[in-house]
Amino acid sequence: MAKTEITFHNKAKIKVQAQIFAGCTLISNCVAEPGEIRVLPADSGRYDIYLKNGSTGWEIARKLDSEAKTLTLSQHEGWYTLT
């Protein structure tokens, strides 16, 4: 399967750990500070994306069975949105 790149924009006010899984297999992982952009390698096709608070490890957002090539995490009044 061909490789692709997923661009992650962290617009939240916290450090975020992004993880990409194919089934139960971790494909890529990164940590992004507030305002940073990171590029994660992934297999082309569908994958699951989990975003966790970089300090506590608590899951703050996820997108399952995604084909997105660009993801943005935003924060507004304590709520997180993944687009």
PDB file of N, CA, C and O in Angstrom:
ATOM      1  N   MET A   1       0.843  -1.176   0.000  1.00  0.00           N
ATOM      2  CA  MET A   1       0.000   0.000   0.000  1.00  0.00           C
ATOM      3  C   MET A   1       0.894   1.246   0.000  1.00  0.00           C
ATOM      4  O   MET A   1       1.925   1.280   0.672  1.00  0.00           O
ATOM      5  N   ALA A   2       0.494   2.246  -0.745  1.00  0.00           N
ATOM      6  CA  ALA A   2       1.293   3.468  -0.861  1.00  0.00           C
ATOM      7  C   ALA A   2       1.250   4.278   0.429  1.00  0.00           C
ATOM      8  O   ALA A   2       0.267   4.238   1.168  1.00  0.00           O
ATOM      9  N   LYS A   3       2.315   5.002   0.686  1.00  0.00           N
ATOM     10  CA  LYS A   3       2.385   5.877   1.869  1.00  0.00           C
ATOM     11  C   LYS A   3       1.796   7.239   1.535  1.00  0.00           C
ATOM     12  O   LYS A   3       1.817   7.683   0.387  1.00  0.00           O
ATOM     13  N   THR A   4       1.275   7.884   2.559  1.00  0.00           N
ATOM     14  CA  THR A   4       0.731   9.223   2.419  1.00  0.00           C
ATOM     15  C   THR A   4       1.120  10.020   3.658  1.00  0.00           C
ATOM     16  O   THR A   4       1.666   9.463   4.611  1.00  0.00           O
ATOM     17  N   GLU A   5       0.846  11.309   3.649  1.00  0.00           N
ATOM     18  CA  GLU A   5       1.152  12.160   4.791  1.00  0.00           C
ATOM     19  C   GLU A   5      -0.117  12.827   5.289  1.00  0.00           C
ATOM     20  O   GLU A   5      -0.946  13.287   4.504  1.00  0.00           O
ATOM     21  N   ILE A   6      -0.256  12.873   6.610  1.00  0.00           N
ATOM     22  CA  ILE A   6      -1.377  13.538   7.268  1.00  0.00           C
ATOM     23  C   ILE A   6      -0.825  14.790   7.940  1.00  0.00           C
ATOM     24  O   ILE A   6       0.118  14.698   8.725  1.00  0.00           O
ATOM     25  N   THR A   7      -1.391  15.951   7.648  1.00  0.00           N
ATOM     26  CA  THR A   7      -0.959  17.200   8.252  1.00  0.00           C
ATOM     27  C   THR A   7      -1.881  17.523   9.419  1.00  0.00           C
ATOM     28  O   THR A   7      -3.099  17.600   9.257  1.00  0.00           O
ATOM     29  N   PHE A   8      -1.292  17.712  10.596  1.00  0.00           N
ATOM     30  CA  PHE A   8      -2.038  18.008  11.815  1.00  0.00           C
ATOM     31  C   PHE A   8      -1.728  19.423  12.275  1.00  0.00           C
ATOM     32  O   PHE A   8      -0.568  19.772  12.495  1.00  0.00           O
ATOM     33  N   HIS A   9      -2.776  20.243  12.422  1.00  0.00           N
ATOM     34  CA  HIS A   9      -2.665  21.626  12.904  1.00  0.00           C
ATOM     35  C   HIS A   9      -3.209  21.665  14.330  1.00  0.00           C
ATOM     36  O   HIS A   9      -4.378  21.353  14.556  1.00  0.00           O
ATOM     37  N   ASN A  10      -2.379  22.043  15.283  1.00  0.00           N
ATOM     38  CA  ASN A  10      -2.827  22.156  16.669  1.00  0.00           C
ATOM     39  C   ASN A  10      -3.158  23.618  16.969  1.00  0.00           C
ATOM     40  O   ASN A  10      -2.271  24.429  17.231  1.00  0.00           O
ATOM     41  N   LYS A  11      -4.445  23.933  16.924  1.00  0.00           N
ATOM     42  CA  LYS A  11      -4.895  25.288  17.248  1.00  0.00           C
ATOM     43  C   LYS A  11      -5.455  25.368  18.665  1.00  0.00           C
ATOM     44  O   LYS A  11      -6.031  26.382  19.057  1.00  0.00           O
ATOM     45  N   ALA A  12      -5.279  24.285  19.434  1.00  0.00           N
ATOM     46  CA  ALA A  12      -5.705  24.270  20.829  1.00  0.00           C
ATOM     47  C   ALA A  12      -4.661  24.980  21.681  1.00  0.00           C
ATOM     48  O   ALA A  12      -3.565  25.279  21.206  1.00  0.00           O
ATOM     49  N   LYS A  13      -4.999  25.250  22.942  1.00  0.00           N
ATOM     50  CA  LYS A  13      -4.107  25.979  23.842  1.00  0.00           C
ATOM     51  C   LYS A  13      -3.241  25.038  24.674  1.00  0.00           C
ATOM     52  O   LYS A  13      -2.585  25.472  25.621  1.00  0.00           O
ATOM     53  N   ILE A  14      -3.234  23.744  24.324  1.00  0.00           N
ATOM     54  CA  ILE A  14      -2.464  22.743  25.065  1.00  0.00           C
ATOM     55  C   ILE A  14      -1.568  21.940  24.129  1.00  0.00           C
ATOM     56  O   ILE A  14      -1.774  21.921  22.915  1.00  0.00           O
ATOM     57  N   LYS A  15      -0.586  21.287  24.703  1.00  0.00           N
ATOM     58  CA  LYS A  15       0.246  20.355  23.950  1.00  0.00           C
ATOM     59  C   LYS A  15      -0.602  19.115  23.671  1.00  0.00           C
ATOM     60  O   LYS A  15      -1.306  18.627  24.554  1.00  0.00           O
ATOM     61  N   VAL A  16      -0.529  18.601  22.423  1.00  0.00           N
ATOM     62  CA  VAL A  16      -1.375  17.487  22.006  1.00  0.00           C
ATOM     63  C   VAL A  16      -0.530  16.369  21.415  1.00  0.00           C
ATOM     64  O   VAL A  16       0.382  16.609  20.624  1.00  0.00           O
ATOM     65  N   GLN A  17      -0.849  15.145  21.812  1.00  0.00           N
ATOM     66  CA  GLN A  17      -0.239  13.967  21.208  1.00  0.00           C
ATOM     67  C   GLN A  17      -1.223  13.429  20.176  1.00  0.00           C
ATOM     68  O   GLN A  17      -2.380  13.159  20.499  1.00  0.00           O
ATOM     69  N   ALA A  18      -0.766  13.273  18.934  1.00  0.00           N
ATOM     70  CA  ALA A  18      -1.590  12.711  17.862  1.00  0.00           C
ATOM     71  C   ALA A  18      -1.097  11.309  17.546  1.00  0.00           C
ATOM     72  O   ALA A  18       0.103  11.082  17.393  1.00  0.00           O
ATOM     73  N   GLN A  19      -2.033  10.368  17.450  1.00  0.00           N
ATOM     74  CA  GLN A  19      -1.694   8.984  17.140  1.00  0.00           C
ATOM     75  C   GLN A  19      -2.568   8.509  15.993  1.00  0.00           C
ATOM     76  O   GLN A  19      -3.774   8.756  15.983  1.00  0.00           O
ATOM     77  N   ILE A  20      -1.963   7.824  15.024  1.00  0.00           N
ATOM     78  CA  ILE A  20      -2.689   7.257  13.897  1.00  0.00           C
ATOM     79  C   ILE A  20      -2.563   5.737  13.967  1.00  0.00           C
ATOM     80  O   ILE A  20      -1.462   5.193  14.054  1.00  0.00           O
ATOM     81  N   PHE A  21      -3.710   5.064  13.927  1.00  0.00           N
ATOM     82  CA  PHE A  21      -3.767   3.609  13.993  1.00  0.00           C
ATOM     83  C   PHE A  21      -4.411   3.042  12.732  1.00  0.00           C
ATOM     84  O   PHE A  21      -5.315   3.648  12.157  1.00  0.00           O
ATOM     85  N   ALA A  22      -3.936   1.878  12.313  1.00  0.00           N
ATOM     86  CA  ALA A  22      -4.596   1.058  11.304  1.00  0.00           C
ATOM     87  C   ALA A  22      -5.000  -0.210  12.039  1.00  0.00           C
ATOM     88  O   ALA A  22      -4.159  -1.064  12.317  1.00  0.00           O
ATOM     89  N   GLY A  23      -6.280  -0.336  12.354  1.00  0.00           N
ATOM     90  CA  GLY A  23      -6.720  -1.437  13.211  1.00  0.00           C
ATOM     91  C   GLY A  23      -6.139  -1.248  14.600  1.00  0.00           C
ATOM     92  O   GLY A  23      -6.344  -0.207  15.224  1.00  0.00           O
ATOM     93  N   CYS A  24      -5.414  -2.250  15.090  1.00  0.00           N
ATOM     94  CA  CYS A  24      -4.779  -2.165  16.423  1.00  0.00           C
ATOM     95  C   CYS A  24      -3.311  -1.772  16.337  1.00  0.00           C
ATOM     96  O   CYS A  24      -2.617  -1.749  17.353  1.00  0.00           O
ATOM     97  N   THR A  25      -2.831  -1.464  15.138  1.00  0.00           N
ATOM     98  CA  THR A  25      -1.421  -1.163  14.933  1.00  0.00           C
ATOM     99  C   THR A  25      -1.178   0.343  14.905  1.00  0.00           C
ATOM    100  O   THR A  25      -1.793   1.061  14.117  1.00  0.00           O
ATOM    101  N   LEU A  26      -0.276   0.820  15.771  1.00  0.00           N
ATOM    102  CA  LEU A  26       0.107   2.234  15.767  1.00  0.00           C
ATOM    103  C   LEU A  26       0.974   2.490  14.540  1.00  0.00           C
ATOM    104  O   LEU A  26       2.023   1.867  14.377  1.00  0.00           O
ATOM    105  N   ILE A  27       0.540   3.402  13.683  1.00  0.00           N
ATOM    106  CA  ILE A  27       1.256   3.719  12.440  1.00  0.00           C
ATOM    107  C   ILE A  27       2.206   4.891  12.642  1.00  0.00           C
ATOM    108  O   ILE A  27       3.354   4.845  12.202  1.00  0.00           O
ATOM    109  N   SER A  28       1.728   5.946  13.311  1.00  0.00           N
ATOM    110  CA  SER A  28       2.585   7.105  13.570  1.00  0.00           C
ATOM    111  C   SER A  28       2.085   7.854  14.803  1.00  0.00           C
ATOM    112  O   SER A  28       0.952   7.689  15.256  1.00  0.00           O
ATOM    113  N   ASN A  29       2.991   8.686  15.321  1.00  0.00           N
ATOM    114  CA  ASN A  29       2.757   9.359  16.589  1.00  0.00           C
ATOM    115  C   ASN A  29       3.555  10.662  16.593  1.00  0.00           C
ATOM    116  O   ASN A  29       4.675  10.698  16.084  1.00  0.00           O
ATOM    117  N   CYS A  30       2.998  11.722  17.157  1.00  0.00           N
ATOM    118  CA  CYS A  30       3.752  12.970  17.308  1.00  0.00           C
ATOM    119  C   CYS A  30       3.175  13.777  18.459  1.00  0.00           C
ATOM    120  O   CYS A  30       2.069  13.506  18.926  1.00  0.00           O
ATOM    121  N   VAL A  31       3.927  14.764  18.910  1.00  0.00           N
ATOM    122  CA  VAL A  31       3.459  15.722  19.914  1.00  0.00           C
ATOM    123  C   VAL A  31       3.586  17.108  19.294  1.00  0.00           C
ATOM    124  O   VAL A  31       4.627  17.462  18.742  1.00  0.00           O
ATOM    125  N   ALA A  32       2.505  17.890  19.395  1.00  0.00           N
ATOM    126  CA  ALA A  32       2.484  19.240  18.828  1.00  0.00           C
ATOM    127  C   ALA A  32       2.155  20.250  19.918  1.00  0.00           C
ATOM    128  O   ALA A  32       1.167  20.102  20.637  1.00  0.00           O
ATOM    129  N   GLU A  33       2.974  21.256  20.032  1.00  0.00           N
ATOM    130  CA  GLU A  33       2.728  22.371  20.950  1.00  0.00           C
ATOM    131  C   GLU A  33       1.615  23.246  20.370  1.00  0.00           C
ATOM    132  O   GLU A  33       1.306  23.134  19.184  1.00  0.00           O
ATOM    133  N   PRO A  34       1.003  24.120  21.187  1.00  0.00           N
ATOM    134  CA  PRO A  34      -0.018  25.020  20.670  1.00  0.00           C
ATOM    135  C   PRO A  34       0.502  25.823  19.471  1.00  0.00           C
ATOM    136  O   PRO A  34       1.589  26.399  19.521  1.00  0.00           O
ATOM    137  N   GLY A  35      -0.288  25.850  18.396  1.00  0.00           N
ATOM    138  CA  GLY A  35       0.059  26.604  17.198  1.00  0.00           C
ATOM    139  C   GLY A  35       0.968  25.870  16.227  1.00  0.00           C
ATOM    140  O   GLY A  35       1.227  26.385  15.140  1.00  0.00           O
ATOM    141  N   GLU A  36       1.460  24.692  16.573  1.00  0.00           N
ATOM    142  CA  GLU A  36       2.376  23.966  15.699  1.00  0.00           C
ATOM    143  C   GLU A  36       1.632  23.113  14.672  1.00  0.00           C
ATOM    144  O   GLU A  36       0.472  22.743  14.854  1.00  0.00           O
ATOM    145  N   ILE A  37       2.343  22.821  13.597  1.00  0.00           N
ATOM    146  CA  ILE A  37       1.864  21.938  12.536  1.00  0.00           C
ATOM    147  C   ILE A  37       2.832  20.778  12.453  1.00  0.00           C
ATOM    148  O   ILE A  37       4.046  20.979  12.422  1.00  0.00           O
ATOM    149  N   ARG A  38       2.302  19.560  12.415  1.00  0.00           N
ATOM    150  CA  ARG A  38       3.129  18.356  12.303  1.00  0.00           C
ATOM    151  C   ARG A  38       2.625  17.514  11.131  1.00  0.00           C
ATOM    152  O   ARG A  38       1.440  17.528  10.799  1.00  0.00           O
ATOM    153  N   VAL A  39       3.543  16.790  10.521  1.00  0.00           N
ATOM    154  CA  VAL A  39       3.198  15.880   9.426  1.00  0.00           C
ATOM    155  C   VAL A  39       3.475  14.458   9.892  1.00  0.00           C
ATOM    156  O   VAL A  39       4.575  14.142  10.344  1.00  0.00           O
ATOM    157  N   LEU A  40       2.457  13.603   9.775  1.00  0.00           N
ATOM    158  CA  LEU A  40       2.573  12.213  10.205  1.00  0.00           C
ATOM    159  C   LEU A  40       2.476  11.290   8.996  1.00  0.00           C
ATOM    160  O   LEU A  40       1.581  11.460   8.168  1.00  0.00           O
ATOM    161  N   PRO A  41       3.372  10.325   8.878  1.00  0.00           N
ATOM    162  CA  PRO A  41       3.246   9.350   7.794  1.00  0.00           C
ATOM    163  C   PRO A  41       2.135   8.358   8.111  1.00  0.00           C
ATOM    164  O   PRO A  41       1.892   8.050   9.278  1.00  0.00           O
ATOM    165  N   ALA A  42       1.458   7.858   7.083  1.00  0.00           N
ATOM    166  CA  ALA A  42       0.411   6.849   7.263  1.00  0.00           C
ATOM    167  C   ALA A  42       0.268   6.063   5.967  1.00  0.00           C
ATOM    168  O   ALA A  42       0.669   6.523   4.898  1.00  0.00           O
ATOM    169  N   ASP A  43      -0.300   4.889   6.077  1.00  0.00           N
ATOM    170  CA  ASP A  43      -0.643   4.137   4.884  1.00  0.00           C
ATOM    171  C   ASP A  43      -1.824   4.832   4.234  1.00  0.00           C
ATOM    172  O   ASP A  43      -2.673   5.397   4.923  1.00  0.00           O
ATOM    173  N   SER A  44      -1.882   4.792   2.903  1.00  0.00           N
ATOM    174  CA  SER A  44      -3.056   5.378   2.259  1.00  0.00           C
ATOM    175  C   SER A  44      -4.254   4.492   2.576  1.00  0.00           C
ATOM    176  O   SER A  44      -4.101   3.301   2.847  1.00  0.00           O
ATOM    177  N   GLY A  45      -5.405   5.062   2.542  1.00  0.00           N
ATOM    178  CA  GLY A  45      -6.607   4.335   2.926  1.00  0.00           C
ATOM    179  C   GLY A  45      -7.188   4.896   4.200  1.00  0.00           C
ATOM    180  O   GLY A  45      -6.948   6.055   4.538  1.00  0.00           O
ATOM    181  N   ARG A  46      -7.937   4.102   4.897  1.00  0.00           N
ATOM    182  CA  ARG A  46      -8.625   4.544   6.110  1.00  0.00           C
ATOM    183  C   ARG A  46      -7.799   4.240   7.352  1.00  0.00           C
ATOM    184  O   ARG A  46      -7.043   3.269   7.396  1.00  0.00           O
ATOM    185  N   TYR A  47      -7.961   5.096   8.363  1.00  0.00           N
ATOM    186  CA  TYR A  47      -7.215   4.954   9.607  1.00  0.00           C
ATOM    187  C   TYR A  47      -7.992   5.647  10.722  1.00  0.00           C
ATOM    188  O   TYR A  47      -8.905   6.431  10.462  1.00  0.00           O
ATOM    189  N   ASP A  48      -7.617   5.348  11.969  1.00  0.00           N
ATOM    190  CA  ASP A  48      -8.215   5.989  13.144  1.00  0.00           C
ATOM    191  C   ASP A  48      -7.216   6.974  13.727  1.00  0.00           C
ATOM    192  O   ASP A  48      -6.023   6.682  13.812  1.00  0.00           O
ATOM    193  N   ILE A  49      -7.705   8.141  14.129  1.00  0.00           N
ATOM    194  CA  ILE A  49      -6.857   9.190  14.690  1.00  0.00           C
ATOM    195  C   ILE A  49      -7.326   9.484  16.109  1.00  0.00           C
ATOM    196  O   ILE A  49      -8.510   9.728  16.343  1.00  0.00           O
ATOM    197  N   TYR A  50      -6.388   9.459  17.054  1.00  0.00           N
ATOM    198  CA  TYR A  50      -6.679   9.770  18.453  1.00  0.00           C
ATOM    199  C   TYR A  50      -5.808  10.949  18.869  1.00  0.00           C
ATOM    200  O   TYR A  50      -4.602  10.957  18.622  1.00  0.00           O
ATOM    201  N   LEU A  51      -6.425  11.945  19.501  1.00  0.00           N
ATOM    202  CA  LEU A  51      -5.699  13.098  20.018  1.00  0.00           C
ATOM    203  C   LEU A  51      -5.825  13.108  21.533  1.00  0.00           C
ATOM    204  O   LEU A  51      -6.922  13.005  22.082  1.00  0.00           O
ATOM    205  N   LYS A  52      -4.682  13.234  22.199  1.00  0.00           N
ATOM    206  CA  LYS A  52      -4.643  13.191  23.659  1.00  0.00           C
ATOM    207  C   LYS A  52      -3.955  14.428  24.199  1.00  0.00           C
ATOM    208  O   LYS A  52      -3.083  15.006  23.549  1.00  0.00           O
ATOM    209  N   ASN A  53      -4.359  14.830  25.401  1.00  0.00           N
ATOM    210  CA  ASN A  53      -3.684  15.907  26.101  1.00  0.00           C
ATOM    211  C   ASN A  53      -2.245  15.462  26.329  1.00  0.00           C
ATOM    212  O   ASN A  53      -2.016  14.413  26.932  1.00  0.00           O
ATOM    213  N   GLY A  54      -1.281  16.232  25.861  1.00  0.00           N
ATOM    214  CA  GLY A  54       0.124  15.873  25.951  1.00  0.00           C
ATOM    215  C   GLY A  54       0.657  15.803  27.368  1.00  0.00           C
ATOM    216  O   GLY A  54       1.698  15.186  27.596  1.00  0.00           O
ATOM    217  N   SER A  55      -0.019  16.413  28.323  1.00  0.00           N
ATOM    218  CA  SER A  55       0.429  16.390  29.716  1.00  0.00           C
ATOM    219  C   SER A  55      -0.228  15.280  30.531  1.00  0.00           C
ATOM    220  O   SER A  55       0.433  14.626  31.337  1.00  0.00           O
ATOM    221  N   THR A  56      -1.528  15.066  30.322  1.00  0.00           N
ATOM    222  CA  THR A  56      -2.263  14.102  31.148  1.00  0.00           C
ATOM    223  C   THR A  56      -2.485  12.752  30.474  1.00  0.00           C
ATOM    224  O   THR A  56      -2.694  11.745  31.150  1.00  0.00           O
ATOM    225  N   GLY A  57      -2.441  12.730  29.135  1.00  0.00           N
ATOM    226  CA  GLY A  57      -2.722  11.496  28.405  1.00  0.00           C
ATOM    227  C   GLY A  57      -4.203  11.245  28.160  1.00  0.00           C
ATOM    228  O   GLY A  57      -4.567  10.252  27.531  1.00  0.00           O
ATOM    229  N   TRP A  58      -5.068  12.141  28.654  1.00  0.00           N
ATOM    230  CA  TRP A  58      -6.510  11.980  28.458  1.00  0.00           C
ATOM    231  C   TRP A  58      -6.863  12.208  26.997  1.00  0.00           C
ATOM    232  O   TRP A  58      -6.357  13.135  26.365  1.00  0.00           O
ATOM    233  N   GLU A  59      -7.733  11.358  26.464  1.00  0.00           N
ATOM    234  CA  GLU A  59      -8.203  11.521  25.083  1.00  0.00           C
ATOM    235  C   GLU A  59      -9.113  12.741  25.011  1.00  0.00           C
ATOM    236  O   GLU A  59     -10.023  12.897  25.825  1.00  0.00           O
ATOM    237  N   ILE A  60      -8.860  13.610  24.022  1.00  0.00           N
ATOM    238  CA  ILE A  60      -9.687  14.811  23.878  1.00  0.00           C
ATOM    239  C   ILE A  60     -10.491  14.800  22.584  1.00  0.00           C
ATOM    240  O   ILE A  60     -11.501  15.497  22.482  1.00  0.00           O
ATOM    241  N   ALA A  61     -10.058  14.019  21.592  1.00  0.00           N
ATOM    242  CA  ALA A  61     -10.795  13.939  20.326  1.00  0.00           C
ATOM    243  C   ALA A  61     -10.348  12.700  19.579  1.00  0.00           C
ATOM    244  O   ALA A  61      -9.247  12.187  19.784  1.00  0.00           O
ATOM    245  N   ARG A  62     -11.228  12.230  18.707  1.00  0.00           N
ATOM    246  CA  ARG A  62     -10.863  11.109  17.840  1.00  0.00           C
ATOM    247  C   ARG A  62     -11.677  11.169  16.567  1.00  0.00           C
ATOM    248  O   ARG A  62     -12.774  11.727  16.532  1.00  0.00           O
ATOM    249  N   LYS A  63     -11.128  10.594  15.542  1.00  0.00           N
ATOM    250  CA  LYS A  63     -11.812  10.490  14.257  1.00  0.00           C
ATOM    251  C   LYS A  63     -11.548   9.074  13.769  1.00  0.00           C
ATOM    252  O   LYS A  63     -10.406   8.705  13.496  1.00  0.00           O
ATOM    253  N   LEU A  64     -12.596   8.291  13.661  1.00  0.00           N
ATOM    254  CA  LEU A  64     -12.458   6.892  13.287  1.00  0.00           C
ATOM    255  C   LEU A  64     -12.760   6.698  11.806  1.00  0.00           C
ATOM    256  O   LEU A  64     -13.584   7.407  11.227  1.00  0.00           O
ATOM    257  N   ASP A  65     -12.078   5.725  11.206  1.00  0.00           N
ATOM    258  CA  ASP A  65     -12.295   5.355   9.806  1.00  0.00           C
ATOM    259  C   ASP A  65     -12.191   6.572   8.879  1.00  0.00           C
ATOM    260  O   ASP A  65     -13.058   6.799   8.034  1.00  0.00           O
ATOM    261  N   SER A  66     -11.137   7.334   9.049  1.00  0.00           N
ATOM    262  CA  SER A  66     -10.945   8.586   8.320  1.00  0.00           C
ATOM    263  C   SER A  66     -10.057   8.408   7.095  1.00  0.00           C
ATOM    264  O   SER A  66      -9.194   7.531   7.060  1.00  0.00           O
ATOM    265  N   GLU A  67     -10.278   9.244   6.100  1.00  0.00           N
ATOM    266  CA  GLU A  67      -9.401   9.345   4.934  1.00  0.00           C
ATOM    267  C   GLU A  67      -8.816  10.753   4.821  1.00  0.00           C
ATOM    268  O   GLU A  67      -8.196  11.087   3.812  1.00  0.00           O
ATOM    269  N   ALA A  68      -9.010  11.576   5.852  1.00  0.00           N
ATOM    270  CA  ALA A  68      -8.579  12.979   5.827  1.00  0.00           C
ATOM    271  C   ALA A  68      -7.061  13.082   5.662  1.00  0.00           C
ATOM    272  O   ALA A  68      -6.314  12.272   6.211  1.00  0.00           O
ATOM    273  N   LYS A  69      -6.624  14.058   4.921  1.00  0.00           N
ATOM    274  CA  LYS A  69      -5.193  14.323   4.736  1.00  0.00           C
ATOM    275  C   LYS A  69      -4.737  15.512   5.568  1.00  0.00           C
ATOM    276  O   LYS A  69      -3.540  15.708   5.779  1.00  0.00           O
ATOM    277  N   THR A  70      -5.702  16.310   6.043  1.00  0.00           N
ATOM    278  CA  THR A  70      -5.425  17.459   6.894  1.00  0.00           C
ATOM    279  C   THR A  70      -6.413  17.447   8.055  1.00  0.00           C
ATOM    280  O   THR A  70      -7.618  17.287   7.859  1.00  0.00           O
ATOM    281  N   LEU A  71      -5.885  17.619   9.266  1.00  0.00           N
ATOM    282  CA  LEU A  71      -6.710  17.652  10.467  1.00  0.00           C
ATOM    283  C   LEU A  71      -6.369  18.896  11.273  1.00  0.00           C
ATOM    284  O   LEU A  71      -5.202  19.269  11.392  1.00  0.00           O
ATOM    285  N   THR A  72      -7.388  19.531  11.822  1.00  0.00           N
ATOM    286  CA  THR A  72      -7.182  20.709  12.666  1.00  0.00           C
ATOM    287  C   THR A  72      -7.934  20.513  13.972  1.00  0.00           C
ATOM    288  O   THR A  72      -9.134  20.240  13.981  1.00  0.00           O
ATOM    289  N   LEU A  73      -7.206  20.657  15.078  1.00  0.00           N
ATOM    290  CA  LEU A  73      -7.831  20.623  16.401  1.00  0.00           C
ATOM    291  C   LEU A  73      -7.963  22.057  16.883  1.00  0.00           C
ATOM    292  O   LEU A  73      -6.975  22.784  16.982  1.00  0.00           O
ATOM    293  N   SER A  74      -9.197  22.457  17.184  1.00  0.00           N
ATOM    294  CA  SER A  74      -9.479  23.801  17.696  1.00  0.00           C
ATOM    295  C   SER A  74     -10.055  23.681  19.092  1.00  0.00           C
ATOM    296  O   SER A  74     -10.580  22.635  19.473  1.00  0.00           O
ATOM    297  N   GLN A  75      -9.952  24.765  19.857  1.00  0.00           N
ATOM    298  CA  GLN A  75     -10.470  24.788  21.225  1.00  0.00           C
ATOM    299  C   GLN A  75     -11.238  26.080  21.411  1.00  0.00           C
ATOM    300  O   GLN A  75     -10.748  27.161  21.085  1.00  0.00           O
ATOM    301  N   HIS A  76     -12.459  25.958  21.944  1.00  0.00           N
ATOM    302  CA  HIS A  76     -13.287  27.135  22.208  1.00  0.00           C
ATOM    303  C   HIS A  76     -14.051  26.898  23.501  1.00  0.00           C
ATOM    304  O   HIS A  76     -14.847  25.963  23.587  1.00  0.00           O
ATOM    305  N   GLU A  77     -13.821  27.729  24.500  1.00  0.00           N
ATOM    306  CA  GLU A  77     -14.485  27.669  25.806  1.00  0.00           C
ATOM    307  C   GLU A  77     -14.442  26.270  26.407  1.00  0.00           C
ATOM    308  O   GLU A  77     -15.449  25.777  26.915  1.00  0.00           O
ATOM    309  N   GLY A  78     -13.282  25.634  26.348  1.00  0.00           N
ATOM    310  CA  GLY A  78     -13.100  24.330  26.966  1.00  0.00           C
ATOM    311  C   GLY A  78     -13.528  23.132  26.125  1.00  0.00           C
ATOM    312  O   GLY A  78     -13.332  21.990  26.540  1.00  0.00           O
ATOM    313  N   TRP A  79     -14.106  23.370  24.955  1.00  0.00           N
ATOM    314  CA  TRP A  79     -14.543  22.301  24.059  1.00  0.00           C
ATOM    315  C   TRP A  79     -13.552  22.157  22.916  1.00  0.00           C
ATOM    316  O   TRP A  79     -13.025  23.151  22.417  1.00  0.00           O
ATOM    317  N   TYR A  80     -13.298  20.919  22.501  1.00  0.00           N
ATOM    318  CA  TYR A  80     -12.373  20.645  21.412  1.00  0.00           C
ATOM    319  C   TYR A  80     -13.146  20.203  20.175  1.00  0.00           C
ATOM    320  O   TYR A  80     -14.119  19.454  20.272  1.00  0.00           O
ATOM    321  N   THR A  81     -12.705  20.671  19.018  1.00  0.00           N
ATOM    322  CA  THR A  81     -13.327  20.313  17.752  1.00  0.00           C
ATOM    323  C   THR A  81     -12.242  19.833  16.809  1.00  0.00           C
ATOM    324  O   THR A  81     -11.212  20.490  16.658  1.00  0.00           O
ATOM    325  N   LEU A  82     -12.462  18.700  16.179  1.00  0.00           N
ATOM    326  CA  LEU A  82     -11.535  18.139  15.205  1.00  0.00           C
ATOM    327  C   LEU A  82     -12.174  18.224  13.830  1.00  0.00           C
ATOM    328  O   LEU A  82     -13.223  17.629  13.585  1.00  0.00           O
ATOM    329  N   THR A  83     -11.535  18.970  12.931  1.00  0.00           N
ATOM    330  CA  THR A  83     -12.060  19.106  11.564  1.00  0.00           C
ATOM    331  C   THR A  83     -10.999  18.711  10.565  1.00  0.00           C
ATOM    332  O   THR A  83     -11.240  18.754   9.359  1.00  0.00           O
TER     333      THR A  83
END
